[in-house]
Amino acid sequence: MRYKQFGNTGEKLSVLCLGTWALRGKQFGAVTEEDAIRAVHAMIDCGVNIVDTAPIYASGGSEEILGRALKGGYREKVFLLTKFGSEFVD
């Protein structure tokens, strides 16, 4: 994995980011929670240390799965990015 220095912080961020929009979204096809967690673990195990999430993703369902995936020491391996203020309007 390639990394870039994040400003003057001394932190090195992976050049790839794990996007979590599809972890529980119905519109992305059937993916079991177990498969989603395995996918998150695989990305982190391969060196990805940036995870993008937001409460709007699958109406919070994506963050629920991500929370379970980050247990067992995985949370300490990543930087979480999020957004706020978005909402779906029917």
Contacts in CASP RR format, 6 or more apart in sequence:
PFRMAT RR
TARGET T0000
AUTHOR 0000-0000-0000
METHOD contacts of the structure
MODEL  1
MRYKQFGNTGEKLSVLCLGTWALRGKQFGAVTEEDAIRAVHAMIDCGVNI
VDTAPIYASGGSEEILGRALKGGYREKVFLLTKFGSEFVD
1 14 0 8 1.000
1 15 0 8 1.000
1 16 0 8 1.000
1 46 0 8 1.000
1 47 0 8 1.000
1 48 0 8 1.000
2 14 0 8 1.000
2 15 0 8 1.000
3 12 0 8 1.000
3 13 0 8 1.000
3 14 0 8 1.000
3 15 0 8 1.000
3 49 0 8 1.000
4 12 0 8 1.000
4 13 0 8 1.000
4 15 0 8 1.000
5 11 0 8 1.000
5 12 0 8 1.000
6 12 0 8 1.000
6 13 0 8 1.000
11 79 0 8 1.000
12 49 0 8 1.000
13 49 0 8 1.000
13 50 0 8 1.000
13 79 0 8 1.000
14 47 0 8 1.000
14 48 0 8 1.000
14 49 0 8 1.000
14 50 0 8 1.000
16 43 0 8 1.000
16 48 0 8 1.000
16 50 0 8 1.000
17 48 0 8 1.000
17 50 0 8 1.000
17 51 0 8 1.000
17 52 0 8 1.000
17 81 0 8 1.000
18 40 0 8 1.000
18 43 0 8 1.000
18 44 0 8 1.000
18 48 0 8 1.000
18 50 0 8 1.000
18 51 0 8 1.000
18 52 0 8 1.000
18 78 0 8 1.000
19 51 0 8 1.000
19 52 0 8 1.000
19 53 0 8 1.000
20 40 0 8 1.000
20 51 0 8 1.000
20 52 0 8 1.000
20 53 0 8 1.000
20 57 0 8 1.000
20 62 0 8 1.000
20 63 0 8 1.000
20 65 0 8 1.000
20 66 0 8 1.000
21 28 0 8 1.000
21 57 0 8 1.000
21 58 0 8 1.000
21 62 0 8 1.000
22 28 0 8 1.000
22 31 0 8 1.000
22 62 0 8 1.000
23 31 0 8 1.000
23 36 0 8 1.000
23 40 0 8 1.000
23 57 0 8 1.000
23 58 0 8 1.000
23 61 0 8 1.000
23 62 0 8 1.000
23 65 0 8 1.000
23 66 0 8 1.000
24 31 0 8 1.000
24 33 0 8 1.000
24 36 0 8 1.000
24 57 0 8 1.000
24 58 0 8 1.000
24 60 0 8 1.000
24 61 0 8 1.000
24 62 0 8 1.000
24 64 0 8 1.000
24 65 0 8 1.000
25 57 0 8 1.000
25 58 0 8 1.000
25 61 0 8 1.000
25 62 0 8 1.000
26 58 0 8 1.000
33 65 0 8 1.000
33 68 0 8 1.000
36 65 0 8 1.000
36 69 0 8 1.000
37 65 0 8 1.000
37 68 0 8 1.000
37 69 0 8 1.000
40 51 0 8 1.000
40 65 0 8 1.000
40 66 0 8 1.000
40 69 0 8 1.000
40 70 0 8 1.000
40 74 0 8 1.000
41 69 0 8 1.000
41 74 0 8 1.000
44 74 0 8 1.000
44 77 0 8 1.000
44 78 0 8 1.000
48 78 0 8 1.000
49 77 0 8 1.000
49 78 0 8 1.000
49 79 0 8 1.000
50 78 0 8 1.000
50 79 0 8 1.000
50 81 0 8 1.000
51 66 0 8 1.000
51 70 0 8 1.000
51 78 0 8 1.000
51 79 0 8 1.000
51 80 0 8 1.000
51 81 0 8 1.000
52 81 0 8 1.000
52 82 0 8 1.000
53 62 0 8 1.000
53 63 0 8 1.000
53 66 0 8 1.000
53 80 0 8 1.000
53 81 0 8 1.000
53 82 0 8 1.000
54 62 0 8 1.000
54 63 0 8 1.000
54 82 0 8 1.000
54 83 0 8 1.000
54 84 0 8 1.000
54 86 0 8 1.000
55 63 0 8 1.000
55 82 0 8 1.000
55 84 0 8 1.000
56 83 0 8 1.000
56 85 0 8 1.000
56 86 0 8 1.000
56 87 0 8 1.000
56 88 0 8 1.000
57 63 0 8 1.000
59 88 0 8 1.000
67 75 0 8 1.000
70 78 0 8 1.000
END
